[in-house]
């Protein structure tokens, strides 16, 4: 393991060899993608899981709710903790616990045990999501930071698409418990990757004084600063729109447009490719425009696609092709949106990158989990509820993005690292 480069005070990044950067990015992408894989891989096996553990569909789905709750709580705790004690220890312990609890899920004798293990799996798996962003913020500055987040976003965008496909293929041969064995194996690989290729990017001299309590206080301090709250709310509303899309797209394309599951997966996959392309595009566009400008353009573009779809569905003029095109446009724009908002937030919260990452991730998953049931609540007999809910959240995200650009960071944020307000 080599000594890490670090973002300098004047906004430059100490050079990192290309091979080292690729290995680092691969491990961070794996850490960020583990939780989405654990969310979606076992979904095709929920009916068999319910029968095996003697519960109903609602009881089986509670294990997913517990996992998402663990992710939210884990990010809010582990991000600030990493500001106080360093990144590697949180990543190693978090990934190790994720591995152990994945095995616990695989052998769970009852639904109660599975629910508890899934909550713990989410709690520990949150380390990979929240600390990965903090590591990038530690090591890279300015445009290098933006480019790294664009690449990280492009790679992790594939996880929600690959997870159900991989899970479905696995379940053709093995029972649902095998999914958690695979997740445990992934966890073992990530432990080795962190040990070998992820440096301690947050050395003792850079840590918040006062230990873990200081890290939690820093989170509370950042949550009162408009320059930080703006991007956090922007991502929270944007995340709610994407979770709405994820919750509603299966109903829209299979139940309304009568696509087969394979054809619907193709639609979902093409949209994910658009999302990945948008994320990579951000890495190029940020050399010409600021991340704040791109954030506004991306949120407004995503809003345009959703609003147009809402209008067309209300007037009954939305065909399969038009619905798909509108969603593809919005998802591609969101590919730019995500690395833009993360870049803005992490640049402004450099004094406590873990706490900043915690607020971003906590808000994104909290709002997303709250938004997901809304599509079913307002009916799935047309695409209008999904399109309307997406439009509302993306309108709020656009307003928050404009506020984010207007209220830029102030130098006092830096004082958090010295225990000052």
N, C-alpha and C positions, 0 to 999 in steps of 0.2 A: 504494500500500500504506500502510495506516495504522499508527500505533503501537499495539501490542497492549495490551489490558487484562491485568491480572495478578491472580492470587489473592493477597490480602493476608495478612499475618501473623495477623490476628484472624479469619480464616475467611470473609471477604467477597470477592465478586468485583466488580472494577471493571466498571461497565455496558458492554455491547457493543451497538451498534445492531442491530436485528433483521435488516436486510438483510445486514450483515456476518457475523452469526452463521450465517445460512442458507447463504451462500456458503462459509464456512469448513467447516461441517458437510458440505456437498456434496462438497468436495474431499477432506476427510478420509475420508469414506465411500468415495469412489472409490479412494483410496490403500489403504484396508483391504480393499476388495473385489477389487482387481486380482489378488492372489495366488489367491484362490478361483476366479476366472474362469480364470486360467492353469492351475489344477489340473484343472478339470472340463470346460472348453470343448472340449478336443481328445480327450477320452475316447471319444466316438462314432467318431472317426476312427482309433483305434488299429489296427484290422485293416488298413485301407488303408495306414497308416504302415508297418506291419510288411512288407507286400508291397513297398512303394516302396523301402524301405531294405534289403531283403534279410535280414530277421531274422524271428524267431518272436514269438508273443504275449508270452512271458516277456521277451524282449529289448526289445520295445516298451514294456512296463510298467516297465522299469528307468528309462526317462526320467522317469516319474512319481516313482519312488523318489528319483532324483537331485534332482528339483525340491523335494520335501519335505525332503530333507536340507539343501538350500541354505537353505530357509526357517528351519529350526531353527538352523543355524549363524549365519545372517545376523542373526537377532534377538538372539542372545546377544552378538554383536559390535557391531552398529550401535546398539543401545539405549544401552549404556554410552558409546560414542563420541559420541552426540548430547548426553550430559550434559557432555562435556568440550569439544566444539567448537561446539555449537549445533544447532538442529533443521533450519533451512532448508538448510544446505549438505548435510547427510546426505540429506534428502528429495530435493533437486534432483539430486545425483549418483547416488543410488540409483535414482530414477525414470528418469534418462537412460540408465543402464546397463541397466535393465530393458527400455527401448525398443530399444536397440542389440542386446541379446541375443535379444529376440523376433524381430528381423529375422534374426539368425544362425540361429535355429531354423527360420525359414521357408525358408532356402536351404541347410540342412544337407545335405551330399552323402552322409553315412554315419551310421549309428546312433551311432558313437563321438562324432562331432562334435555330434550332437543331444544326447546325454547330457551332454556337457561344457557346452553352451550352456544346457541346462535347469537344471543345477546353478547356473550363474552367474545365470540368470534368477531362480531361487528366492532366491539369496543377496542380489541387489540388490532384488528385490521385497519382501523382508522389511523393508526400510526403511519402506515405507508402513504396514505393520501395526504395527510396534513404535514408530515415532516418532509416528504419529497419536495413540496413547493418551497418549504423553508430552506432546504439544502440548495436549491437553484438560486434563491434570493441571496444566500450567503456567498455563493461562488461567482455569480455573474452580475454585471452592471449594465444599465442602459440598454442599448440595442442587443447586446449579447443575451441579456436577461429575456428580452422579448422573443428572440429567436429560439431560445431554449424552451420557453413556455409554448411556443407555436409547435415545435416538434413533439414535445411531451403531450400536448393536447391532441395532435394528429394520431399518435400511437394509441393513446388510451381511448380515443373515439371508437376504435375497433372492438373494444371489449364488450360493449352491450350487444353487438351484432354476433360476435363469435361465440359468446357464452351460451345462448340458447341452442345454437347449432351444435356446439360441442357437447352440451348436455344431452340433447336429443339423440345424437349419434352414440354416446356412451350408454344411454339408457336402452338402446336397442339390444345391447348385449348383456349389460349388468344391471343389478337392482339400484335403487336410488342412493343407497349408502356409498356406492362407488364414487359418486360425485365428490363426496367429502374426502375420500381417500386421495383423489386427484388433487383437491385443494391443499391437502396436507403435504403432498409431494411438491406442489408448487411453492408452498411455504418453506420447505427445506431448501429448495433451490435458491430462493430469495435470501435466506439466511446466509448461505455461502456467498451470494452476490454482494450483499451488504458488507460482509466481513472482508471480502477481497477487494472490492472496487469502490465502495462509498467511503470517502475520507471523513474525518471529523471536521466538518466545515464551520463549527461554532466553538472555537477554543475557549478555555477558561477566561482569558482576558476580555472576551467579547460578551460574556454571559451577563445576564441581569444580576445585580447584587441582591442578596436577600433570599436566594433559593427559589423553591417552587412557589411559595407565597407571592414573591415578587413577580413571577411569571403570570400568575392569575390576576394580580393587581394591574399588570401591564395590559392584559386583555380588557379589563374593565375600563382602563384609561383610554385605550384606543377606541372602545365602543362609544365614547363620548365626543370623539373628534369628527367633525363633519367631513373632513377630507378623507377619512377612512370609512365612515358610515356610508358615504355615497357609493363607492364601489361595492361594498358589502351588500347594500340593498339592491344595487343593480344586478349583481350575480344571483341574489336570492329570488328576485322576480323572474329573471331569465331562467334560472333552474326550475322554477315552478312551471314555466311554459314548456320546458323540455320534458319534465315528468308528466305533464298533461298529455303531451304528444305520445310518450311511451305508453301511458295507460290507455289512450284512446285509439291508437293507430291499428291495433289488431281488430277491434270491433269495426272500425271504418272499412278496412280493406277486405276482411273476411265475411263479416255479417251483412254489410251494406252493399259492397261491390262484388261479393260472392267469389273472392279469390280463394284458391286453395292455400293451405298453410305454406307450401313451398313457394308459391307465387308471391304471397304476402311477405315472406322472408326476403325474397328478391327485392321487393319495393323498399323494405326496411334497410337492406344492405346498400342499395344505391343511394339512399338518403344519407347513410352513414359515410359513404365515400365522399359525398358532397360536403359533409361536415369536416372530414379529414382534409379535403382540398382547401376549404376555407381556413382551417387552422394553419396549414402550411403557407397559404397565401398571406396570412398576417405577418409571417416572418419576413416576407419580401416587402410588403406594403409599409411596414413600420420604418423602413429606411427612408421613406418619402413623407410620411405623415406621422404625427404624434399618436401614441396609443390612445389618448383621450379622444382625438378626432375619429380614429378608426372605431372606437367603442360606440360613439354616437351614430356613425354611419351604419355599423353592423346592427345595432339594436333597431334603428329605424327601418333598415331593410328587412330584418326578420319580422317586424311589425307589419310591414307592407304585405308580405306574403300571407300572413295569418289573417289580416283584415280583408284582403281580397277574397280569400277562401270563405270567410264568414259571409261576405256580401253575396258571393255566388251560391253558397248553400241555402241562404235565406230565400233567394229568388229561384231556387231549384234549377240553377243553370250549371251546376258543377258536375262534370263527368269524372270518371276514374282518372283519365289523363290529366285533367285540369287540377283535380285535388292533389294528385301526386306532384305535379309541377309546382304548385303553391307551397306544399310542404318541403319539397326539395330546395326551393329558393330560401325558405325560412331556416332550414337546417344548415344550409351552406353558409348563410349569413351568421348563424350562431357559431359556426366554426371559427370565424373571425372574432366574434364577441367574447368567447370564453378566454382565450389567451390575452386579449386586450384588457379585460377587466382584472384578471389576475396580475398582469404586469403592472397596471396602474396601482393596484392595492399594495403589492409587495414592494414597489419602489417607494411608496409613501410610508410604509411601515417597516423600514429597514432596521430600526432600533429593536424591534421585536418581531422578526419574521414568522416565528412559530405562532405567536398570538394572532398576528394578522391572518395567517393561513387558517387558523382555527375559526375565526369569525367568518371568513369566506366559506369554508366548507360546512360549518355548522348552519349558517343561513341557507346555503344552497340545498342541503338535504332536508332541513326542517320545513322550508317552504315547499319543496318538492313533495315530501311525504304528505303534507297537508293538501296539496293540490290534486294529487293522483286520484282520490275517490270522487272528485267533483264530476268527472265525465260520466260515470255510471249514475251518479245522483240525479243528473239532469237528462238522463236517457241516452241510449246508444242506438236509437233507431235512425239517426241521421248524423252527418258529420258536423252539424251546426254547433252542438255543445262543445265539442273539442276545439273547433276553430274559434268560437267566441271566447272561451276561457283562455286560450293561448293569446288571443288579441288583447284581452284585458291585462294579462300579466306582462306582455311585451310592451304595451303602452306605458305601464308603470316602470318597466325597466328602462325605456327610452327617456322618460322624465328623470329618473334617477341618474342615467348616464349624462344627461345635460347638466344636472346639478353637480355631478362629479367633475366635469370639465371646468365648471365655473369656480368651484371651491377647491382650489389646489392645496397641496400640502404646505404646512407652515414649518419653520425650523424647530419649533418647540417639540415636535414629535421625537426628534433625535434625543431629547433629554430623558426620555423614558429609560434609556439604557443606563442612566446614572441614578435612577431612582427618583428623578424629579418629575414634576408635573408640567 
